[in-house]
Amino acid sequence: MKLRTLALLIASSFAIAACAPQQQTAPKAEKSTEKSAPAADSKKSAEADKPASELPVVDAVMTHAPLAPPPIDRDHAARVKVKIEVAEKVMRMADGVEYKFWTFGGQVPGQMIRVREGDIVDVEFANRSDSTVPHNIDFHGATGPGGGAEASFTAPGHVSNFSFKALQPGLYIYHCATAPVGMHIANGMYGLILVEPKGGLPKVDKEFYVVQGDFYTKGKYGEQGLQPFDMEKAIKEQPDYVVFNGSVGSIAGDNALKAKVGETVRLFVGNGGPNLVSSFHVIGEIFDNVYVEGGDLINKNVQTTLVPAGGAAIVDFKIDVPGTYNLVDHSIFRTFNKGALGQLKAEGEENKEIFSGKLSDNIYQSEGGAIQTVPLSASEAAKVQAGAPKAGTKEERIAAGKTVYNANCMACHGAEGKGVEGAFPPLAGSDYLNEDPKRGIHAITKGLSGKITVNGKEYNSVMPAVALKDEDVANVLTYVLNSWGNKGGEITPADVAGSK
């Protein structure tokens, strides 16, 4: 994963081509006739020598999950046109639960993209005019600054273009990398791009597209209504939902993947994160082949494979007996208590030699449900109750505030408080803040959206409320007021409490 802290995008509305029909598997392309070795060598040499400007231009075939695009049927490189539109929209998280997702192409995950090693990928990246914030895209399969994040930095109502050469085959995540990066990913901004090797992948009967993600809501799992994003839970890595393809039950029940006995199945598995590592497992199957982390290394006869946050894997297996096979994250409470459950339903004749079915019915004694705690001494309990030390002087408040700023504010407003032009307003020499420091209190504790003017320039973005204690709010604002040419002064916890 690229380690640059990237600041926001700004982008324009672009209507994306209509999606492929929602069938269980995308049509497969015919394999081209094999050439003799000398002809193949000649073809490879000609391909390597052809300038990028002379490559044929094709539109990418992009599919919404759980469909995977068909295998590449070309034996040469091409310029592949990829169109992506950002849409922020309220959708189902679970029955009775809604969430405002930030999406690539209107669904979570974004559409799967399939290209060939050596292709030039031309990206047209549009951010709808009704988006609230800038967005961008970082392709883990691209070689270049930010994976394209800087080149695609796009404000609402704008469109950006850039290209990259698919140098190395593999299955790669793409995601938004606009600050705060974690928030954009946590809202669903990720997908997969497959760079097929020049010789293609071995043929299978069915291919599916599955991406895991963890989501953080104000309400607990299953709490009804529209649930807003909870930054504090995200920072603590305590998701309420861990799901496949953006929602509970997206590939289960009536939405289950479908196959038949005797068929070979390939799953392109990604993990958008933003935080959790997936222990991906199909209950009742053994993976014949695992392309470890989506690369060249193939592991065989695997029960469970790790898929890191911001990573991927390809798993192949054959269906030998009929039934329902559950796709899970084997960090198992995520499956049965947070939603990480999918299903593949296989039809066909039974084979009692491979699997007998149920032979007996015995009582299962479940574990006790008592929750145990570790006791604290009286002095330790008093320390916990007292919390962190409180600032006694203005100088102590400034020092403590710098720590709060670096942990919570620097990603958007910068180490020197300069902000980002057109996206995040500056805190350095800010007339908006210096004229009325209480504006800072309200921005932190209640959030801020809509148009504001700072130092003569208009900003129209969204700052989410930050869950800080009154002491921390006072400290960080005192630090800001006494930094970067601002007028000075001190904000106290009492000032914060009185302004809420």
C-alpha positions, 0 to 999 in steps of 0.5 A: 500500500502506498504510504503517502498521505494524500489530500483530497480530490475534486471531480466532475460528473460523468455518466458511466456506461451501463452495467453488465446484466446481473447474472451469476457469471459473466460470459467467457471469452473463447481462448485464441488458437495457440501459435507455434513457438517461433510465431509466438516469440515473433509476436512477443517481440513485435508487441514489445517494440510497438509504441504506446501511441500505436496500440489499439484502443478498447473499452474495459469490460467492468462488472459489479460484484459478484460478477467477474469480467470475462478472461482477456481474449487478446494476444497483444497489448492495448490501450484500455479505457476505464471510466469511473464515476464517484457517487455518494449515496445512501444504501442498505447495510442490513435489513432496516439499516441504511448507511451513506456509502461513498462509492466507485460506480454506485456500488460497494465494492467498485466495479472489477476491472480486467486488463492484460499485462503490458496494457496501457490503462487510460483512466477517466475519473469523475466526481459527481457534482452532488458529492460533498468532498473531493475524491481520488483513486490509488491503484495498487497495480500502478507504478507511479506516485500514489498509484494515481492518487495525485493525478486523479485528485478531483473535486465535486463536479470535475473529471480527471484523466491519467494513465498507467502501464500494467507492468506486473500481473496480479490481483490488486486493490484500488481505493480512494486515498484522499485525506482522511484516507481511512474515512474514505476507505471505510465508507466503501471506496475500494475495488479490484483490478486484475492484470492477467499474465500474457498467457492468461490464467488457467481456465475454470468454469465459474469466476466470482468477485468478492471483497470484504470490508469493515464498517463503523457506525454510530449505532450498534450492529443491527440498530435500525435507521440511517447510521452515520460513520463513527470515526472514534470506532474506526480509529480504535478498529472496532467495526460494527459490521464486517461484510462481503460486497458492501452489505449483510447478506449481499451474497447469501440466501437468494443472492448466493453464488451458484455453481454445479457439481463437477465445476471448477470455481475461482474467487477473486477475493479482495480486502478493502479494510480499512483495518482488519485482516481477513482469514478467508475460508469456504466451509466445506471446501479446500482450496486447490490453488491459492494465488498468495496475495494475488501474485505469482506464488501458488499454494496448494491444498489450503484451508484458510488464506490470509488476505491483508487489508489493502490486499487480495488473493485468488482461490480455485476449487472444484465442487465435488458434492452438492450443498451450501458452502459458506464463505466466511472470515474465520475470525469467526465472531465477524461472521456470525455477529457482524455479517461476514457471511456469504454462500455458494449453492451447488446443485448436482448428484450426491457422492456418498463416498466423498461425503456421507451426509448426516449419520447421527444427531447428538446434543451439543453443549455450548460454552458458558456466556459469562464475561470475565474481567481482571480486577484492578487495585484501588490505586489503579482504579483511581488512575483510570477514573482520573484519566489523562493528566490535565494541563495546568498552564497555557504552555502545558495546554499548547504542548498537549494540543500539539499532540492532539493536532498531530493525531487528528488534524494534520492529515487534512490541514497539514503540519504547518496548518496550510490546509489544501487549496480548494478543499481544506481551509488553512488554519495558519493566519486564519481570519475565520478562526481569529475573529471568533475562536468559538467557531473552532469549538463548534467545528470540532464538536459539531462538525462543519459543512457548507460554504465558508470564506477563509482569508478571502477564499471560499471553501465548500466541504465537510468536516465531520465532528471529532469525538474529543474530550473537552480537555483535548478540544481546549488544548488543540485550539489553544495550540492552533491559536498560538501557532502559524501567525495566529493571534494567540490566546487560550481556550479552556475546557469550561469554554468548550463546555459552555459553547456546546 
